[in-house]
Structures are given as C-alpha cells and as structure tokens.
Amino acid sequence: MKTKQLIAYPLLCSLFVMSQAAMAAGYDFNSTQKDASSYTKKANEQVYKELDFSNKTAFADADHGFIAPLLNNGNIDGVFSATAMNYMQGKEAPASVNPSLWRHAQLVNRGGLYKVSDHIYQVRGQDLSNLTIIETDKGMVFFDVEYSGKALKASIELYEKHRGKRELKGVIISHSHADHFGGFGGIYAAGLATPEDVKSGKLPVYAPEGFVEEAVSENVMGGNIMNRRAGYQYGNVLKINEKGIVTGSLGPALANDESTLPIPNKYITKDGETVKIDGVDFVFYLVPHTEAPAEMVMFIPKWNALSMAEDVNHLQHNIYTLRGAQIRDSAAWAKYINQALGRWGDKVEVQFGPHTWPVWGNKNVVEYLKDQRDLYQSLFDTTMRYANYGYGPDEIAEHAQLPKAVLNKWDNRPYYGNLKNNLKSTYIRNLGWYDGNAAKLATYPDAERGKRYVEAFGGEQKVLDAALKSFNKGDYRFTTELLNNIVASNPKNQKAVLLMADALEQLGYQDETALNRNWYLAGAQELRAGGNVPNGLATSSPEVIAGLPGDSLMPYLGMVIDQVKAEKVGNHLINLSLKGDKQYAVDLHNGVFNTLGEFQAKNADVSLEIAKPDLLAFLAGKTSLDDLVKAGKAKVSGNAKALDKLPGLFDLNIKNNMNLVLPLQAENQIK
C-alpha cells in the first residue's frame, strides 16, 4: 500500500502541473485590448442598485445659463478635442465603464459659454478647468486661466463673441496648481495684455501667499515626474473611447499642451483682505493645505457670490493625488468649508468654482457646502478613530465604514478622489506610512522582492499559473499582485506582462474613480507597448525655467546637478549676479550646490554676471562662456577656469517617457 502511494503521489503532482500548464496554454496571451469580462459586467450592473440614477437634477443644473457652444465645437488641433470627449452623451453606459462614472462624464463633458449670474460668466469644457469672467464697472476680471494657453485664447474669443470686448482689469489665481494658471499665455495671445503689463503691475495679478514657492515645488522641482504621472492620471496617453479615457472628472480632459508659470505681482497675505478691482470688492480668505498648499477662496459682497476655489466640487476630491504632491489635510479642508458657512451662509446666493458647475439659491448652496464639509470631516474622523483601535492604513482603506448619507450623495461620489486612497492618505499624513508592524521595516523593493517571491513559489511558471487561476475567478487585484513579482524581476516574461495588462484593464473598467481608471488603463498600455509611452504634458519647459525668480532657480539647479560628478571637480566659491534679479554666493562644496541669496563671498574664486537664459544655455553646453563674454552677455572676473567645469554637471533636459509599471531602463536605474 505504501509503495502504491509513493508511486501515485508523484503521478498526481505531474498531472496537476500538466493541467496548470494546459490552463496557461489555453489563455490567449496577446497585446490587444479586451472586452469587459463577465465579472466586470456583473460588478458594473450592481452599481445601478446602489445609487439613485433616476435623480436628474444635476443635468438641469449643468445646463443652467447656457448661452453658446464652444467655438469649433471645442476642438483645438493637437491640444484638445471636445467633440471626441462627448462620445458618451445620450447613451447607456457600456460594460467597460462604471455606470456612475459614465453618468458623471455626461455631466462634465459638455461645454460652452454660461451665465452664472448677472456680471459673472464661465467658459466650461474647453480644458480641465473653467475660465470665469467677472464683469466689473468698466472691464472684466479673470478668475483662473485654465491649463493651456491655446485653450484659454479660444475661451476668451468665445466670451468676446457673445459679450463683446472688455478691458482686462485684473487676474485672480486661486491656487498653485497648473490647470489654474498654466494658460496665462493665452491672455497675451488674445491681445489683452503684455508681459510688461504684468511685470510693471499695470495688470494686477493676485494669488495667495506662497503661490510661487508651491507652484515651483510641484511644477518645476517635481515637474518632470509629476508630468509623466499626470499623463497617466488624466488619460492623456489613452485613446478617447469607451475602453480608454472617459472623463477628467473635474472637466472633460486636461489639454495636451505645455503650460506657463506667471509670476503674480500682488499677494493675499491675510484673512479677510478686501481688494477693489474696477469698482468691485473681492474679499479673500486663505485656505492653505486643503486642495493645494497655497490656496484662497473669495466672496463678492456686491452680488453675494462665493467661490470656494477647488475646495468644493460636484465630486469627492483627492487627499493625495496619484500624480504626486503633498498629502492634503482633510480636517483643515472641512474646517474651512465650515468657516465659509459661518461667514456667508446667511448671504450667499451662488457658489461657483474653477471646476464643474455652479449651485444657485441660498438653501441649495448651504446644503451643498454642508455635504462637502461632512465628506472631508468624515474622512478624517473615520481614519483617526480606526487608527486609534490599532488598524493600519491598508486595513482602514479596505474596511472602514462611512455614513451612506455622506457617500451616496452624487456630489460626494469618488469620481476624482478615490475613497480607499483618501482614507489611506489621511492616515499617512497624520501618522506616517509605518503602521507599527516591524515586518514592514524589512520589505524589499519590487525587483528584489519579486525575485525572492518567484523563487519561493517554485518558479515563474507556477506564479503565472496561480495568477491565471485568480484571473479566471475575476480576482484581478490578486492577479496583478502575483504578476508584479515576475514583471518587476523579469519584464521579458511576455505572458506575465500581457496577463497583468489584461488584469489592470478589467480593474479600470470597473472603477468609479476616473483617475484610477486612467492609471489602470495607462498601466496596461505601457505593459503592452513595452514601455516608454510618449507624453505631451510639460510644466517645466525651458521657458518656464528661464522665467523663474532667482530664489526659485537656484534650488532647481541644486536639484538637477549630478552631485557625484560635481564632487570630482572640487570645491568652488562663485559670486553670481543675475541680471535683473539678485546676487548669490554659490558654494559648490562636496558636490552639493549651495546658494545664499543677496550675498557676495569675500574670498570667491570667480565672479559672474549673466542673465538667466544665458546662464542656462551655458550650463547646458549650448554656448561657451567666451562667446557670451565677447557678445557682452556675461562679465567674468577671477578664476574663469572654475566656471569651465560647470557644463555637463546639470541635467537640464530630463527625459519624460520613463516607465511607471515596467522596471526603468538600465541607464535610469539607481546603481
């Protein structure tokens, strides 16, 4: 009997391995997009049972005040196609899109010129953000100016066609995110002002205290990786169809363009500050570390009009944005909305913002603000309560319960900010990434963990077989987790790569959050394409870098210098005078680029006077210092040889097509 068992056991194992291999062999591993699976269809059908799709109030509100459609149907060659982004209008949700997200897309993927109230107009749907035009006594004020200059110019032309030309009396920028200031160049293109008008203060440009520092921090210091991730987040790398991008949630989509960085000439520095622009009072309050590190809201007493900037929207926002940024403060977010209710709750008649559509009538505005307040307060309170029971961020994100009265409101649905992400991020902001489990301190990075995981599992084929088994059960999350171990350690395993793409795709089809959907589908696209997906977004273009104030340019240069290379050229003390800006003492020491503003070192090796664009061209190796001196563009005194060592140390052209799912190419890996 024992002999038979010894013979039978290896035979059974052999048959099991053969059956698993046969299962893998029967799957069609290919790089084409797939239809929604039966599990995805079932998950999306369930959504109809959970939410009140019969409520059509939002559709009437989104069309309220419509005056005219976008020019050329909103299409701007190579930048934006509003026509393409309207493919869901009047149709039932397909199986490849969460029906709740499809409904939201029908609301925000529409555009034109709208009347918000007497004196206030908006152009919506030409970019991810709105252009708000506030008509003053003799002119107009712009409130936020979209992401793309070409999109802004089209919005201005639409407004002028139906409301006539008016003098631009001022610009208000609500916060430090590029989709609210990046289109500023469209003002110049439309002939409403010149760069000199801004520099001289003739055109007042208002922004919250800390605007430049925070805008540079996100869009320049972290600009390259954020732009790369933004291309995935907003779906700019995807095709526009029911298996690709559906909506940007805050608006139809982010225009596929480069942005600019205006330098404001006036800053709001205290709460309750009132500014009169062309006969109209604007009352500002600072709301830092809510949706942006530097942000402000405003009230216009003359018309009882409130704008909470991006702190209230017809959706749940991000506590942490997947493109990468500082984690936001959900408790402060709720507090500032509550303070707005206290200040203006008995007066406000309309609330408008740089995204989605306005709300009219005191009762409706107050209820809307309360619902949004409750959402962010609930995120904070729920996270901290469960944390105090000892639960970690992953457990809280997966299992925490929030009131249905909060989450089932259409205006609080997770179209832009994902609930699990928001709970996890609130934990991390307040308690850090570590949950107290000592094992988390010993985790390996993806490639090293993957290699060991696959070895422990018994080889790549066994991991692949287990992943396919999970895939066939509709467990796409675990499928992805298993396969990531192979892909991270051996991206040449095409079966693992393609099956992981298929699993990510199904996750995207099911997700109610547009950004999660876009990330899943973009990740699948990267896997199928073999990496290096092109990206057209840019917030840190050479023009933006050259236009930075010296106090922002110097830290940027310190960030892009290769410190290992710089260490080899030795220590140098340089007095740098930027024409039209400040003087700096640059201490290149131990390979680290240290600067001290408005200071000149007495024992400097060399002194250099130069304009910022010429300095950047020299550091990039595009021109020599001798040529700049001969052309009268630079002055040098002291040991000029110390400057000759600088070109080649600064990477001023970091590539923006790096992989985010597949391992980085060998030349980009940390050695």
N, C-alpha and C positions, 0 to 999 in steps of 0.2 A: 504493500500500500504506500509506504513511504517512497519507494522507488518511482511509482507511477506519479506521485505528487511532484517529485523533483523534476521529472520529465515534462509534466503538464504545465508547471509554473512558467518556465522559460518560453514554452509554446504560446501560452496565453499572453505573455508580455510581448512576444513577437507579433502576435495577431493584433494586439492593441496599438503598437507602434505603426503597423501597416495600415490599420484603419484610420489612425490620425493622419498619416501621410496621405492616404487616399482622400481624406476630407480636405486637406490643404490643396491637393492636386485638383480637386473638383471646383475650387473657387477661381473665378475669373480675375486674376491679378492684372489690371490694366490701368492706364493713366487717364481714362475718360471720366467725366462727371457722371454720377449715378443718380437714379431716381430716388425718391423717398422710399424707405423700406416700410414694411408693414408695421413695424414697431414705431417708426416715426409718424406714420399716418394715424395710428391709434393715439399717440401722445398728443398730437395736434387736434384731433377730434375732441379730446377730453376738455380742451380749453373752452369750447363753446358751452360746456356745462358749468363752468366755474365763474364766468363773467357775464354781465348783462349786455349782450350785443344789441338788444332792442332799443337801448338808450342812444338817441341820435342828436342830443343837444349839442355836443361838441362840433358836429358837422355844420350846424347853423351858425355857431359862434365863429368857426374858422373862416366862413364866407362873409361874415358881417362886415359891412362897409366897403365891399369890393367896388373898385372904380374901373380898372382896366387890366388886361392881361399883360404879362411881361413882353417886352419888345422881342421880336423874332422868336416868339414862344419861349424866351428864356435861354436860347441856345447861343453859346459863345464858342467858336471853333477852338478845339484843343483845351478848353478850360472847363466848360460846364454845359450840360445838356438837360434842361428842364423837361424837354419833350420825352427823352428817354426815361427820365425818372418818374414819369407819370403812367407807367405801364400797368399799374395796379388799379387805376381808377375805374369804378363801376364793375369790378369783377370780384368773384368769390375767391377766398384765399386758396392757393394751390397747396398740395400736400407738402411741398418743400419749404413752406413758410408758416411760422406760428401765426394763427389767425388774429391774435391780439396785436402782434407787431404789424401784420398786414393792414389792420384797421387804422393803426396809428400812422402808417405810411400814407394811407388815403387822406389823412387829415393834414399832414405837414408837407407832402409832396405836391403842393399846389402853390401858385404864386401870382403876384401882380401888385398893383398899387391899391392900398386900402386906406380908408378914412378911419382913424381910431376915434377921434372926437374933433370938435372944432379946434383948429390950429395944429393938430397932431396927425401925421400921416406915416405910413410904413410901406416900404417895398419888401415883400416877403417872397421867398422861394428862388431868389437869384444866386444864393450862396447858402452856406450852412446857417448864417446869421442874417438878421434883418437890418435894413437901414431905416432908422427912424428920423423923420424930418419934423422939426418943431418950428412952426411959423411964428416969428416974432413981429414986432411993430413994423419994421422996415425990411426985414430979411428973413433968415432962417438959421437954425442951429441943427447940426447933425449929432445924433446920439448913436455912437458906434458906427464903424465904417466897413463892415464885412472883412473877409479874408483876402480876397483877390481884388487888385486894382481895376482889372478889366470888368469884373462883376459889378464893382461899385460904380464905375462910369456908366454902365448900362442902366443901373438903378436910378442914377441921377437923371439920365436922359428920359427915362420913363416918367419920373416925377415932373420934370420941366415940360414935357409934352402936354400934361393934363393940368398942371397948376401954374405954369409959367416960370420964367426965370426970376430968381430972387438972389440977393447978395448973401453970401455965406458969412454970418456974423460970429460964428464960433463952432467948435467941435468939442464934444464931451466923449471921453473914452471911459467906459465903466470899469474895466479891469484889464489885467495883464496877460490875457490870452490872445493869440494871434488872430483868431477869427473875429476879433472885435476891433483890431487896429491895423491888421495887415494890408487892408485895401486902401490905406490912406493915399497912396499914389494916384488913385482914381480921381481924387479932388484936383490934383494938378492936371491930369489928363483931360478933365472936364472943363478946365479953364476957370475954376472957381477961386484959385489961389496959387501962389508960387511958394517954393521952399523958403525964399527970403521973407515972405509974409509970416511964415511960422517962426523962423529964426528971429525976426525983429519983434515979434509979438503983435503985429498988425492983425493977424488972425489968432485969437486966443484959443489954445488947445488945452483943455482941462483933463486931468487924470488924478487918480488917488495917490496919496503919498506912498512912495516905494515902487511906483509903477515901472520905472526904467530898470531898477535893480532886479525886480522879479521877472520882467519881460526878458531881460538878458539871461537870467538864470535858466529859464525854461527854453527860450527860443534860440539862444546862442551857445551858452555853456553846455547845455544838454541838447542843443538843437539837432545835431546830426542823428543821434539815436532816437530822439523823440519824433523827428520827421519820418524816419524809417518805420517806427512803430505806428505812427499816425496813418501812414499809407495802408496798413493792415486794419487798424481800428475803424477808419472811416470807409473802408471798402474801395479806396481809390485804385487798388491793384486788381479789383474784381471786375467782371463783366456786369453790365446792368441788365439783369433778368431775374426770373423767379428762382434760379439756382445760384444767384450771385447777390449783388447789393440790392437791398430793398429800400432803405432809407438811412439817413444820418441821424434820425430821431429828433434832433434839435432843429433840423431843416432837412431839405431833400438830400443834400450831399455837400461835402467840402470841395470847393472849386479846386481843380488840379492846376495849381499855379504857384509862383513864388510870392511871398509876402514882403512887405516893407516894415520898417520899425520907425515910426515917427517919434521925435523927442518932444514931449509936451513943453509948453512954456509957462504953464500955471498948474499948481498942485493944490488939491484939497487936503488940508493937514489937520483939521479939527471937526468934530461932530457939530452939526447944526450950522455949518458955514453956508451963508447965503451969497450967491453970486447973481448979479443983474447983468443979463445979456440982452441988449437991444430992447429994453423996457420990460423984460420978463424975469421974475425972480426964480432961481433954482436953489432949493435947499438940499444940501448934501449931508449924508452920514456915511462914515467909514465902516466897512464890514470885512475886516481882514480875516484870512484863513477860513473863509467859507468856501465858495466855489473857486475862488482864486486867492492867492496870498495877499494881493493888493486889489481891493475891490471897493466900490462905493455904490450906494443907492441914492435916489433923489425923489423929491416931491416938488410939484409945481403948484403952489397955493392958488394961483390965478384961476386954474381950471380943475383943482382937486384931482390932479393926475399924479399917479405914483408909478415909479419904475423900481422894482426890486432887482434890477440888473439880471444876472443869471441865477440869483438865489431862489427864484420861484419859476417853475416851468410846468407845462402840462405833462409831466413825467417825473419819475424818480431819477435824480442826478447821481453822479459819481462821488463817492467819498474818496476813492482812489481811482484815477484814470489809468487805463491799461497802456496808454501811450507813454506813461511815466511822468510823475510830478510829485510834489509834496502831498502827503496824505492830508485830507481836509478835516476840519473839526465839526462833526455833526452836531455837537452840543452848542457850539457858537452859532452854527447855521440856524438852528431852531430859535436860539435866543434873539438873534437879530430880526427874524420874521416876527417874533412875539413883540419886540420893541416897536416894530413898524405898526402893528395892530394898536399898540398903546398910543402911539403918536398921531396916527392918521386914520384909525379905524372908524371914527365917527364922521370923517370928512370925505374920504376917498370915494371917487365915482368911477374911476377907470384905472386899471393896472395894466401896463404894457411893458414889454421887455425885448431884448435883442434876439430872442428865440420864441418860436411857436406863436400863438395868437393871444390877443388881449382878453381881459374879463371886464364886463361892464356892470354898473349898478352896485351901490354900496353893499347890499346884502350878499350879492354873489361874490364880490371881491373879498369881503371879510371871511366868508365860508371857505373860499379858495385858499386864502392865506393860512387859515387855521388848519386845513387839511395838510398843506405842505409843512407847516410847523410841526404838526403831530408826527409826520413821517420821519423827519430828521431827529426829533426828540426820542421817538420810539427806537430808532436805530441805536442811538447812544445808550439809552437806559437798558434796553434788552441785552446789548452786548456786555455791559458792565455788570449787570445782575448775574448773567450766566458765568461770566469770568470769575466773579466772587464765589460761585459754587465750585470753582476749580476747573471748569471746562476751558479747553484751548480754542484758538481761532477756527480751526477746521471743524471741530465738533459744533461750535456755535453756528458757524455758517451753514452747516448741514441740517441742524435740528432745531434751532431756536424758533419759537413761535411769536409772531407779532399779531396785533389785533386785525381781524379781517376788515373791520370798519376803516382801517388805515390802508391796508394793502389792496383792497378790492375797489377802491376809488380809481376811476380811469386816470385821473391826473397824477396818481401816485404809482402807476404801474412801472415796472423796471425796463423801460424801453432804451434808456441811455445808461443809467447806473444799474448794475446787477445786484440783487438783494444779497446773495451769498458773498459777493465781492465786498459790498458795503459793510456787512457785519464783520467780516474778517479784517477789513482795513481799519474799522473803528477800534477793534481790539489792538491791532498793531500800533496805531497812533498813540494809544493810551498806555499800552503795556509792552510794546515791542514785539518782535517776531517770535521770541522764545516763549514757549508755553510751560516751561518748568520740567519737561521730560528730558533727562540728561542724555538720552539716546539721540536727541535732535542736535546736540553739540558735536556729534561724531559723524554726521552724514557726509557722504562723498558728493562731489559734483556729478552732473549727469553722466558724463562719459565713463568715469571711474566706477560709479555705482552700477551703470548698465553692464559693464564688462563683468563685474563680480556677480551680478544678478543672473546674467545669462549662464555663467559658469556653474553657479549653484543650482540652476534649474535643469542643467544637463545639456546645454547647447541651444543654439539659436532655433533649430527646428522645433524643439519642444516648447519654447516660448511662443513661437509662431503658431503652433497647433493650439496651444491654450488660448491665445488671442483670438484665433478664428472661431473657436468654440464660444467665447464670450460675444464675439460679433454676431454670430448666428442666433444668439439668445437676445440680441438687442441691447446688450450691456456695452455700449460704446465707450463709456468712461473707462472701464477697466481694460477694454481692448487697447485704448490709447496708452494707458499707463504701462501695460505689459510691453507694447511695441516700442515705446520710447526708450526702453532699455537697450533694445537692439539698435535702433536708429542712432542713438547717442554714441554708441560704441562702434557700430559698423554701418554707416549710412549706405554702403554698397549693397546691402541686402535689399534688393528691389521688392521682394514680396512683402517684407516688413514695412518698407516705406509706403508702398501703394495701399496696403491694407490699413495702415494708420491714416492715410489720406481719406480713405472711404469712411473710417470711423469718425474722424473730425467733421467730415461733410454732414453726416447724419446728425451729429450734435448741433451743428449750425442750423440745419433745417428745423430743429425743434425749439431753438432758443428764442425767448421772447425779447431778449436784450439785443438791440441791433449791433452794438459793438462786439458782444460775444459772438454773435452770428458771423460778423465780418472776420473776426480773428480766426474762428474755426475754419471758415471757407478759404481765407487767405493762407492759413497754415497748410490746408490740403493742396492749394495751388502750388505753394513752394515745394512741397514734397513731390508732387507730380512733375514739376518743371525741373527738378534737380537743383533748386536754389537760385539765389541772385535775381529775384523778381525785380524788374525795373520800378523806380519810384520817382514821381514828378513833383513831390512836395518839397519846399525849401523855405525855412525861416532864417537861415544863417548864410545867405548869399554873400558874395564878396562886397556888394554894395552896402548891405546891412553892416558887415564887419567894419568897413571903412567909415561908416557914419556913426559908429559908436562913440560916446564920450570917452575921453581918455581913461576915466576911472572904471569904465567897463572893459575897454580894450586891453588894458594891462593884465587883469586877471585872465582874460581869454587867451592871451599869448602865453601866460604861465600854464594854462591847461593844455595847449596844443604842442608845447615844446617836448621833445623826446629827452627826458632827463638823463637817461643812460648815455646818449650821445653827447649831451651838453656837459656831463661830468668829465668827459675826456678832453674838452677844450680848455679846462681850467677855470679858475675864478676870475671874474672881471667886474669892475665897478664902472657903470656908464651913466653919465648925465644925459638925459634925453629930454629935449624940448619939442613938444608937438605944436606945430604952427596953428594958431587959432584956438589952442586948448591950454594944457597945463605943462609944467615941468615935472619930471620924475627922476628919481635916483633909482637906477636899475642895478640890483646886486645879483649877478649870476654866480651863485655860490653852491658848490657841491652838486651842480647840475640843476638846481632849483632856481626858478625865475622869480625873484622877489622885487617888489617895487614899493617906493614911498613917494606919495604924491606931494606936489608943491614943495619939493626939497631938492637941493643940489648938493652932492657929496664934495667935500673939500679935496679929497685925495683920489678923485675919479681917474681912471685910466684914460678915458676919452669922453669928449662931449659931442653930441649930435643934435642938430636942429633940422627938423624934417616934418613934412605934412603926413598925416596918417595914411592916405592912399599910397604915397611913395614909400613909406616905411614898410607897408605890407608887400608891395611889389619887390622891394629889396630882400626882405626876409624869405619870400617865395622863390628867389633866384631869377626873377623875371627881368631884373635890371641890376647893374652894378652900382656900387657907391660912387665910383669915379665918374660914371656917366651922370649921376644925379648931381654931383658937385659941379661938374662942368656946365650942366644946364641951369645952375643956380637954384636947384630944388633942395639942396642939402648943404649944410655947413658942418665941417668936422674940425675939431682941434684936439690934440693929444695923440695917443697911440691908435691910429686908424686900423692897425692890424688886428686889434681886439674885435673890431666890428666885422672884419672879413670872415671871422669864424662863425658868424650867426646864421647865414643862409644854409639851409639844409637841416637845421635843428628843429624847425617849426613845420608841422604838418597842417598847412592851411587849406588842404583840399582832401579831407577825409571822405572816402567813398560812402555812398548812401544806398548800397544794394546788398548789405550784409544779410546773412541767413538769420532767421529767428527761431526756426524749428530744427532744421538740419544743423549739424555742427558747423562752426565757422571754418572757412578755408584755412589751410595750414599757415598761410602767411599772416593771417589775422589772429591766430591763436596766441594766448599768453604762454611764453616759454618758461 
